[in-house]
């Protein structure tokens, strides 16, 4: 079973695109936030109940964060999940974005519980709308590749789709590391009110890192390591996956 989730809400077009991209690759079960939870990071709910409502097509909407959805899925709604797929996020989750992204937090939560995961996001170029059919088409071969690779416990894949012009050729896939450069921060301050005005398009980038590669029009695939899980008792553990960051 494939658990599908996101941070844009259970009815977001990016989640529908992810489901289309994953068609035939496993039995899908959507467990996603009832409302948009973008940028919520790895926040979880522990002191109030989570409400789950069923919708058509094996979809469950949860009154919580993406990490809440994965917790509820793996321990209640889809305990036999083989993978957790999160996305396709409307907006990039490149480089240091992985630390505040709810999309990425969903797969990070899965890895903590011993289930592999893939986070998928779509960078948005200024002035362009996302073509979700095209995004699904680009995402599918990436999913087929990554789902077929051996998983190293303690790691997950972070995928970002670029946003070229509508008539551009299909982008190539590049395995590359996360860019550790900080986001451009600027605040509009008036009295005690501070409004973030950073320009995502102008973020710094390192050559060969995922920010530069995605901004340059290619699909980025980065292997993110949370921790060294070590070999299982009595075994040597799986071989590391090549090509990650």
Backbone bond lengths (Angstrom), bond angles and torsions (degrees), N, CA, C in turn:
res aa  C-N    CA-C-N  psi(-1)  N-CA   C-N-CA  omega(-1)  CA-C   N-CA-C  phi
1 X - - - 1.460 - - 1.521 110.27 -
2 X 1.327 115.77 141.70 1.461 122.37 175.91 1.522 108.53 -108.79
3 X 1.315 117.46 119.63 1.459 121.02 173.38 1.518 107.91 -86.87
4 X 1.323 117.20 125.06 1.454 123.13 178.60 1.519 109.05 -110.39
5 X 1.327 115.69 133.58 1.454 120.57 179.71 1.518 109.08 -148.11
6 X 1.320 116.74 -177.80 1.465 120.95 178.35 1.517 108.88 -167.47
7 X 1.342 116.60 -171.06 1.465 118.89 172.43 1.522 111.53 -124.18
8 X 1.349 116.42 8.61 1.462 120.98 179.01 1.521 112.90 -98.79
9 X 1.332 117.63 -1.85 1.449 120.83 179.87 1.517 112.36 107.04
10 X 1.324 115.64 151.91 1.468 121.55 -172.38 1.523 113.68 -63.25
11 X 1.347 117.48 -22.31 1.456 120.94 -177.31 1.524 112.85 -105.60
12 X 1.333 117.50 17.26 1.463 121.51 -178.07 1.530 110.93 -72.66
13 X 1.321 118.34 144.87 1.469 120.88 179.26 1.522 113.00 -63.41
14 X 1.322 117.35 -29.67 1.458 119.59 178.50 1.519 112.58 -65.59
15 X 1.331 116.60 -34.00 1.464 120.39 177.73 1.528 109.99 -70.28
16 X 1.321 116.82 -38.03 1.467 120.17 175.35 1.525 110.27 -63.70
17 X 1.328 117.24 -37.60 1.459 121.13 177.95 1.520 110.79 -66.27
18 X 1.326 117.08 -39.12 1.455 120.71 177.64 1.521 110.60 -63.88
19 X 1.311 115.97 -41.61 1.466 119.39 179.30 1.527 110.59 -63.44
20 X 1.332 117.03 -39.43 1.460 120.76 177.68 1.530 110.40 -65.23
21 X 1.327 116.74 -40.43 1.465 120.70 -179.73 1.520 111.90 -65.88
22 X 1.334 116.67 -31.28 1.469 121.44 -176.59 1.519 112.84 -93.75
23 X 1.322 117.81 3.44 1.459 120.29 -176.90 1.528 111.51 -57.70
24 X 1.333 116.08 128.82 1.448 121.27 178.70 1.514 114.96 83.52
25 X 1.321 118.02 -3.68 1.463 121.23 -178.27 1.528 112.20 -94.14
26 X 1.306 117.29 -4.49 1.455 123.28 -179.25 1.511 108.64 163.07
27 X 1.318 116.59 163.69 1.462 120.42 178.13 1.519 109.53 -73.50
28 X 1.355 118.28 118.32 1.464 119.68 -176.53 1.518 112.92 -83.63
29 X 1.318 115.39 143.63 1.470 121.85 170.88 1.515 106.57 -137.14
30 X 1.319 116.32 113.37 1.458 120.45 -178.97 1.524 109.53 -88.38
31 X 1.324 115.66 122.30 1.464 122.50 173.84 1.518 105.38 -131.33
32 X 1.314 116.57 99.82 1.460 121.23 -169.44 1.526 111.19 -135.33
33 X 1.329 116.78 161.54 1.464 120.18 -178.70 1.527 112.88 -61.60
34 X 1.300 115.51 144.53 1.461 121.94 177.70 1.526 110.64 -64.88
35 X 1.332 116.37 -36.20 1.463 121.98 -179.27 1.526 109.12 -129.15
36 X 1.310 116.38 168.73 1.460 120.98 179.58 1.524 110.35 -63.73
37 X 1.335 115.57 133.97 1.461 121.87 179.77 1.528 110.14 -129.35
38 X 1.323 116.86 31.91 1.457 121.67 -175.26 1.524 111.91 -58.80
39 X 1.327 115.33 136.85 1.457 120.94 177.07 1.513 114.61 74.35
40 X 1.329 117.57 14.16 1.468 120.02 -176.63 1.521 113.02 -80.99
41 X 1.343 116.67 -7.63 1.454 119.56 -179.74 1.516 111.59 64.18
42 X 1.346 115.38 -142.47 1.464 120.38 -174.84 1.536 111.61 -101.20
43 X 1.317 115.22 32.28 1.464 118.80 179.03 1.529 110.20 -66.06
44 X 1.329 116.62 139.98 1.455 121.72 177.77 1.531 109.47 -129.85
45 X 1.315 114.96 160.05 1.464 121.67 -178.40 1.518 109.37 -104.93
46 X 1.328 116.45 123.40 1.469 119.46 -177.66 1.527 113.63 -128.80
47 X 1.326 118.36 -15.87 1.469 119.78 -174.54 1.521 114.04 -115.91
48 X 1.329 116.82 14.30 1.453 120.48 174.29 1.522 107.59 -150.20
49 X 1.315 117.65 156.71 1.467 119.71 -176.15 1.527 112.21 -72.07
50 X 1.329 114.77 150.39 1.454 121.61 171.95 1.529 107.96 -97.71
51 X 1.323 116.45 130.86 1.461 120.78 -179.85 1.525 108.85 -103.54
52 X 1.326 116.57 126.41 1.454 122.14 -179.96 1.520 109.64 -113.87
53 X 1.340 116.11 130.11 1.462 121.05 178.70 1.520 109.26 -123.15
54 X 1.327 115.74 135.59 1.460 121.45 -178.56 1.528 110.76 -85.48
55 X 1.329 114.97 141.58 1.456 122.26 176.96 1.520 108.64 -131.06
56 X 1.307 116.64 167.63 1.460 121.25 -177.04 1.527 111.29 -60.23
57 X 1.332 115.69 148.18 1.453 120.80 175.30 1.512 114.74 81.83
58 X 1.310 117.64 31.81 1.476 121.58 179.61 1.530 111.12 59.40
59 X 1.321 116.00 44.14 1.462 122.65 179.13 1.518 109.41 -112.19
60 X 1.324 115.83 130.89 1.451 121.92 175.03 1.529 108.21 -120.99
61 X 1.325 116.96 125.16 1.459 122.17 177.24 1.525 108.34 -100.64
62 X 1.330 116.14 130.88 1.462 122.75 -174.23 1.524 110.06 -117.44
63 X 1.306 116.35 135.63 1.468 121.69 179.50 1.522 109.76 -80.54
64 X 1.312 115.67 61.83 1.457 120.04 -178.17 1.514 111.32 -160.04
65 X 1.299 116.10 -166.85 1.456 123.37 -177.07 1.532 110.43 -87.89
66 X 1.336 117.56 171.18 1.459 119.33 174.78 1.530 112.91 -57.76
67 X 1.326 117.51 -41.15 1.467 120.01 178.13 1.523 110.71 -63.83
68 X 1.335 117.60 -38.85 1.458 121.13 174.72 1.529 110.46 -58.55
69 X 1.332 116.22 -44.20 1.460 120.91 -178.38 1.525 110.92 -60.10
70 X 1.321 116.53 -42.78 1.461 119.91 -179.49 1.526 110.60 -68.55
71 X 1.309 117.36 -41.27 1.464 120.04 176.83 1.526 110.97 -58.42
72 X 1.330 116.02 -46.78 1.456 120.48 -178.25 1.528 110.60 -67.30
73 X 1.330 116.48 -37.64 1.462 119.97 179.61 1.520 111.02 -65.65
74 X 1.324 117.34 -51.21 1.462 120.71 -173.81 1.525 113.07 -70.59
75 X 1.318 117.05 -23.96 1.469 119.34 -176.80 1.525 113.79 -110.52
76 X 1.349 116.19 1.78 1.462 117.03 -178.46 1.528 113.33 -151.38
77 X 1.301 117.93 -55.67 1.457 121.46 -169.83 1.522 114.42 -86.81
78 X 1.322 117.64 -27.23 1.468 121.36 -177.22 1.525 109.30 -150.73
79 X 1.310 114.91 61.49 1.460 120.50 -173.93 1.527 113.32 -65.45
80 X 1.346 117.50 -16.48 1.459 120.84 179.55 1.523 112.40 -96.86
81 X 1.326 117.27 20.23 1.461 121.20 -178.50 1.526 111.38 -60.95
82 X 1.327 116.09 135.03 1.462 121.72 176.96 1.523 111.42 -94.71
83 X 1.342 116.56 -31.23 1.466 122.57 179.58 1.526 108.65 -144.91
84 X 1.333 115.23 155.96 1.458 122.11 168.84 1.526 107.26 -117.82
85 X 1.326 116.02 124.98 1.458 122.38 177.34 1.525 108.00 -114.16
86 X 1.320 117.42 131.52 1.461 121.41 -177.74 1.519 110.08 -124.23
87 X 1.336 116.71 134.01 1.451 121.01 178.19 1.524 110.65 135.16
88 X 1.297 116.98 -152.32 1.453 125.69 -15.92 1.521 106.80 -73.97
89 X 1.310 117.79 119.77 1.451 122.09 -174.94 1.525 111.47 -68.43
90 X 1.322 116.74 138.56 1.462 121.99 175.41 1.523 108.33 -83.07
91 X 1.318 115.32 86.62 1.461 122.83 -175.75 1.511 109.83 133.41
92 X 1.317 116.41 147.95 1.456 120.53 -177.46 1.515 113.05 -69.49
93 X 1.306 115.71 150.50 1.461 123.06 168.87 1.521 107.06 -129.13
94 X 1.317 113.30 74.72 1.463 122.62 -174.15 1.519 110.85 -106.86
95 X 1.326 116.24 149.63 1.456 120.09 174.12 1.512 112.62 53.12
96 X 1.330 116.06 -127.78 1.458 121.22 -175.52 1.522 113.36 -70.31
97 X 1.344 117.93 -5.93 1.467 120.14 173.84 1.522 111.44 -57.65
98 X 1.331 117.32 -26.16 1.464 119.74 -175.76 1.528 111.94 -62.36
99 X 1.328 117.14 -18.06 1.464 119.16 -177.88 1.526 113.29 -83.59
100 X 1.329 118.26 -20.13 1.469 119.19 178.17 1.524 112.93 -117.10
101 X 1.307 117.71 -2.74 1.452 121.70 -177.19 1.525 112.45 -74.98
102 X 1.320 116.45 129.52 1.459 120.18 173.36 1.515 111.53 -71.23
103 X 1.325 116.62 -33.28 1.467 121.25 176.80 1.515 110.81 -59.13
104 X 1.312 115.89 -49.29 1.462 120.68 -179.22 1.526 110.77 -68.80
105 X 1.324 117.49 -36.14 1.466 120.54 179.13 1.522 111.17 -59.83
106 X 1.324 116.98 -32.15 1.463 120.02 179.77 1.520 111.27 -61.43
107 X 1.329 117.14 -47.01 1.470 118.59 -179.72 1.528 111.20 -75.29
108 X 1.331 116.71 -29.12 1.466 118.92 175.61 1.525 110.14 -63.23
109 X 1.333 116.55 -40.73 1.459 120.37 177.41 1.525 110.32 -62.95
110 X 1.328 116.65 -39.62 1.466 119.91 178.34 1.527 110.98 -60.85
111 X 1.325 116.74 -45.68 1.468 121.19 -179.06 1.517 111.08 -61.52
112 X 1.316 116.79 -38.92 1.468 120.83 178.04 1.521 110.38 -57.88
113 X 1.330 116.32 -32.60 1.466 121.38 -178.41 1.532 112.52 -96.39
114 X 1.329 116.03 13.02 1.459 119.64 174.12 1.503 115.75 83.15
115 X 1.345 118.05 20.14 1.459 122.27 179.25 1.526 108.49 -118.88
116 X 1.334 118.30 130.06 1.475 120.05 -179.29 1.519 111.93 -69.67
117 X 1.321 116.06 156.33 1.452 119.56 -178.28 1.512 113.40 -149.63
118 X 1.329 114.52 158.50 1.460 123.01 177.49 1.522 108.21 -133.50
119 X 1.326 117.31 124.78 1.459 122.56 174.64 1.522 108.52 -101.01
120 X 1.320 116.89 131.21 1.461 121.64 179.79 1.518 110.13 -124.57
121 X 1.336 115.33 134.32 1.458 121.09 -178.65 1.522 109.47 -138.72
122 X 1.320 116.03 161.17 1.460 122.31 -179.12 1.519 109.00 -125.33
123 X 1.325 115.97 109.41 1.463 120.58 174.23 1.531 109.03 -59.53
124 X 1.320 117.32 142.81 1.463 121.80 179.79 1.525 109.75 -115.19
125 X 1.333 115.56 115.89 1.458 120.49 175.06 1.526 109.27 -76.64
126 X 1.295 116.03 141.75 1.463 120.38 -176.22 1.532 110.49 -58.01
127 X 1.334 115.64 129.61 1.453 120.67 175.96 1.516 115.31 86.52
128 X 1.350 118.07 3.13 1.453 120.92 -179.73 1.521 110.48 -117.49
129 X 1.323 115.59 145.33 1.461 121.36 174.37 1.523 108.79 -95.68
130 X 1.327 116.46 148.62 1.462 120.58 179.34 1.528 109.94 -75.92
131 X 1.322 115.97 133.43 1.459 122.50 171.66 1.534 105.75 -93.33
132 X 1.331 117.08 99.50 1.461 120.27 -172.62 1.525 112.55 -70.53
133 X 1.322 118.20 -28.81 1.464 119.42 175.13 1.524 110.43 -64.72
134 X 1.312 115.86 -42.05 1.463 120.57 177.81 1.525 110.51 -65.73
135 X 1.331 116.21 -39.71 1.465 120.01 178.91 1.520 110.99 -61.29
136 X 1.342 116.79 -42.96 1.462 120.31 178.68 1.522 111.02 -62.94
137 X 1.313 115.95 -39.49 1.463 120.15 -179.53 1.531 110.80 -65.66
138 X 1.320 117.05 -39.40 1.466 120.18 178.21 1.526 111.25 -70.40
139 X 1.323 116.10 -37.00 1.463 119.72 -174.93 1.530 112.47 -72.26
140 X 1.311 117.42 -30.75 1.468 119.83 -173.51 1.537 114.06 -58.06
141 X 1.335 120.28 -52.74 1.467 118.00 179.96 1.530 113.18 -63.70
142 X 1.324 116.74 -28.91 1.463 119.53 176.43 1.524 109.81 -66.03
143 X 1.329 116.56 -44.14 1.458 120.27 177.69 1.525 111.29 -62.56
144 X 1.315 117.34 -44.00 1.462 120.41 179.72 1.524 110.25 -58.36
145 X 1.320 116.48 -43.76 1.471 121.32 178.86 1.522 111.21 -62.84
146 X 1.331 117.17 -53.07 1.467 120.36 -173.01 1.524 112.57 -70.57
147 X 1.326 117.18 -37.12 1.466 119.45 178.48 1.529 111.40 -66.21
148 X 1.315 116.82 -23.41 1.453 120.57 -179.98 1.514 114.70 -88.42
149 X 1.314 117.36 -4.66 1.470 121.06 -179.20 1.529 110.87 -88.49
150 X 1.325 117.10 151.62 1.464 119.05 174.26 1.529 109.18 -67.01
151 X 1.316 115.10 142.98 1.467 119.66 -177.58 1.511 110.67 -97.90
152 X 1.321 115.79 134.91 1.453 122.13 172.48 1.524 108.37 -96.47
153 X 1.348 119.02 112.47 1.468 120.29 179.05 1.527 111.65 -51.45
154 X 1.319 114.91 142.74 1.460 120.14 -178.86 1.518 113.00 91.17
155 X 1.337 117.97 2.50 1.459 121.38 -179.41 1.522 110.74 -128.10
156 X 1.347 114.98 160.08 1.459 120.72 171.52 1.518 108.81 -148.21
157 X 1.333 115.53 165.50 1.458 121.97 -179.95 1.518 110.47 -100.59
158 X 1.340 116.34 136.75 1.455 122.49 175.36 1.526 108.22 -118.53
159 X 1.332 116.42 117.48 1.463 122.86 -174.45 1.523 109.36 -115.50
160 X 1.329 116.09 136.06 1.460 120.81 175.93 1.518 110.16 -130.46
161 X 1.334 115.69 127.59 1.456 121.75 176.40 1.523 109.27 -90.07
162 X 1.334 117.40 141.42 1.470 120.13 178.35 1.524 110.66 -81.96
163 X 1.330 115.97 -177.16 1.473 119.98 -179.40 1.517 109.97 -135.79
164 X 1.319 116.81 69.04 1.469 119.69 178.32 1.521 111.21 -75.20
165 X 1.328 116.11 177.17 1.464 121.30 177.79 1.522 110.25 -62.07
166 X 1.330 117.73 154.90 1.464 120.80 -177.08 1.525 114.16 -56.20
167 X 1.336 117.71 -31.30 1.461 120.42 -176.90 1.530 112.89 -96.41
168 X 1.306 117.62 10.16 1.471 121.10 -179.16 1.527 110.13 -73.83
169 X 1.339 117.67 152.79 1.468 119.87 176.60 1.527 110.62 -68.36
170 X 1.322 115.57 161.33 1.459 119.59 178.72 1.524 110.18 -59.94
171 X 1.320 117.42 138.63 1.469 120.49 -176.32 1.519 112.51 -77.15
172 X 1.320 115.18 153.37 1.460 119.91 173.21 1.521 109.78 -81.54
173 X 1.319 116.23 162.13 1.456 122.87 179.28 1.520 108.87 -101.24
174 X 1.326 116.15 131.41 1.464 121.46 -178.86 1.525 109.66 -125.19
175 X 1.312 117.01 125.41 1.460 121.77 172.98 1.523 107.27 -85.41
176 X 1.323 116.49 122.92 1.459 120.04 -173.46 1.526 109.95 -153.05
177 X 1.330 117.18 160.93 1.473 120.54 179.41 1.523 111.76 -79.53
178 X 1.323 115.39 161.38 1.463 120.84 171.46 1.520 109.70 -66.69
179 X 1.310 116.18 144.20 1.461 122.14 175.11 1.530 108.42 -86.96
180 X 1.348 118.80 121.90 1.468 120.10 -177.14 1.521 114.80 -83.57
181 X 1.339 118.11 4.11 1.466 120.77 -177.02 1.524 111.08 -63.52
182 X 1.330 118.32 139.87 1.472 120.50 179.87 1.520 111.43 -70.87
183 X 1.319 115.46 155.59 1.455 120.96 175.57 1.528 110.42 -70.74
184 X 1.331 117.23 150.97 1.468 119.38 175.84 1.524 109.53 -71.10
185 X 1.310 116.65 121.45 1.463 120.54 -177.03 1.521 110.27 -110.40
186 X 1.311 115.84 129.14 1.453 122.22 174.65 1.515 107.66 -149.69
187 X 1.325 116.44 137.91 1.455 120.64 -178.56 1.527 110.34 -125.34
188 X 1.297 114.74 139.55 1.456 121.56 172.68 1.524 106.12 -92.24
189 X 1.314 116.14 109.71 1.462 121.51 -172.10 1.518 110.17 -108.49
190 X 1.315 114.79 127.57 1.464 121.00 176.91 1.515 107.94 -141.79
191 X 1.324 116.16 110.46 1.454 119.84 -175.31 1.518 109.47 63.01
192 X 1.317 116.69 -127.30 1.461 120.22 178.35 1.521 113.00 -95.17
193 X 1.329 116.31 12.05 1.469 121.30 -176.42 1.524 109.46 -105.52
194 X 1.336 116.83 125.36 1.464 121.83 179.46 1.522 109.05 -124.99
195 X 1.335 116.11 120.32 1.457 122.05 -177.78 1.522 109.65 -112.88
196 X 1.332 116.32 124.52 1.466 121.11 -179.20 1.519 110.72 -64.24
197 X 1.328 116.57 129.56 1.460 122.21 -179.73 1.530 111.58 -131.51
198 X 1.340 117.29 26.93 1.455 120.26 178.87 1.521 111.19 -64.60
199 X 1.334 116.88 147.13 1.462 122.10 -178.26 1.528 108.98 -103.08
200 X 1.334 116.32 102.78 1.468 121.67 -177.16 1.523 111.32 -58.14
201 X 1.333 116.50 -35.66 1.464 120.33 -177.15 1.529 112.02 -65.76
202 X 1.313 116.57 -24.10 1.463 120.58 -176.21 1.527 113.07 -100.66
203 X 1.311 117.22 16.84 1.459 119.01 -178.12 1.527 110.68 -64.03
204 X 1.334 117.24 147.20 1.465 119.53 177.41 1.514 110.41 -66.40
205 X 1.306 115.78 157.58 1.464 119.45 -178.28 1.518 110.51 -149.25
206 X 1.326 114.71 146.67 1.455 121.44 176.57 1.516 109.94 -102.68
207 X 1.299 116.13 139.37 1.458 120.43 179.12 1.531 110.11 -57.87
208 X 1.326 116.00 129.74 1.455 120.93 179.61 1.507 114.46 88.19
209 X 1.346 117.88 -10.53 1.458 121.17 177.83 1.516 110.71 -83.64
210 X 1.333 115.28 167.78 1.469 118.61 -172.87 1.524 113.60 -64.95
211 X 1.341 118.40 -30.85 1.466 120.10 179.84 1.518 110.33 -64.11
212 X 1.327 117.15 -51.78 1.462 121.43 -179.31 1.525 111.58 -62.53
213 X 1.318 116.45 -40.00 1.468 120.25 -178.21 1.526 111.20 -66.65
214 X 1.333 117.33 -46.18 1.462 120.77 -179.88 1.522 111.46 -68.37
215 X 1.330 117.52 -44.63 1.459 120.65 177.57 1.526 110.49 -61.08
216 X 1.331 116.42 -25.70 1.457 121.49 178.86 1.516 113.62 -83.36
217 X 1.331 117.69 1.10 1.448 120.22 172.65 1.507 116.49 100.34
218 X 1.337 118.20 17.60 1.456 120.32 -179.94 1.529 110.74 -120.63
219 X 1.321 115.44 156.25 1.465 121.24 177.56 1.516 108.24 -78.67
220 X 1.321 116.44 128.98 1.461 120.09 179.69 1.527 110.67 -103.61
221 X 1.318 115.09 139.78 1.459 122.30 175.32 1.519 106.88 -129.28
222 X 1.323 116.78 118.27 1.462 121.67 -177.44 1.516 110.66 -123.69
223 X 1.309 115.68 133.68 1.462 120.80 175.26 1.520 107.98 -89.25
224 X 1.318 116.93 121.29 1.464 121.86 -178.25 1.527 108.24 -108.74
225 X 1.310 115.89 128.89 1.461 121.23 -179.37 1.525 109.85 -104.94
226 X 1.324 116.53 120.35 1.460 120.66 176.91 1.512 111.04 -82.24
227 X 1.309 115.70 -44.41 1.458 121.55 -177.28 1.513 108.12 -164.93
228 X 1.313 115.85 164.18 1.453 121.29 175.43 1.514 107.30 -87.85
229 X 1.334 116.35 105.70 1.460 120.24 -176.64 1.513 112.30 -71.04
230 X 1.339 116.96 -21.56 1.460 120.20 -178.93 1.513 111.27 75.70
231 X 1.326 117.31 161.91 1.462 120.57 -179.48 1.519 111.13 -71.24
232 X 1.320 117.06 149.86 1.466 119.28 176.05 1.515 110.54 -65.05
233 X 1.317 115.84 156.58 1.458 120.06 -178.43 1.529 110.37 -57.41
234 X 1.337 115.61 125.14 1.445 120.52 178.76 1.505 114.30 84.26
235 X 1.365 118.64 5.25 1.447 120.33 -178.46 1.518 111.35 -134.43
236 X 1.323 115.63 172.01 1.461 120.62 -178.03 1.503 112.94 -96.55
237 X 1.351 117.00 -11.40 1.461 120.18 178.46 1.514 111.30 84.77
238 X 1.325 117.32 163.37 1.464 121.85 -178.56 1.510 112.13 -75.05
239 X 1.302 116.06 156.73 1.455 121.26 175.32 1.528 108.84 -70.14
240 X 1.332 118.29 144.58 1.461 120.02 177.90 1.509 111.30 -64.64
241 X 1.337 115.68 148.79 1.449 121.53 179.20 1.517 108.89 -80.25
242 X 1.321 116.61 130.81 1.469 120.69 -177.89 1.507 110.97 -77.13
243 X 1.329 115.76 154.75 1.448 121.93 168.88 1.511 115.79 86.87
244 X 1.306 118.38 7.04 1.460 119.37 -178.12 1.500 112.29 -89.62
245 X 1.363 113.79 179.64 1.445 119.74 -179.82 1.489 111.57 -113.16
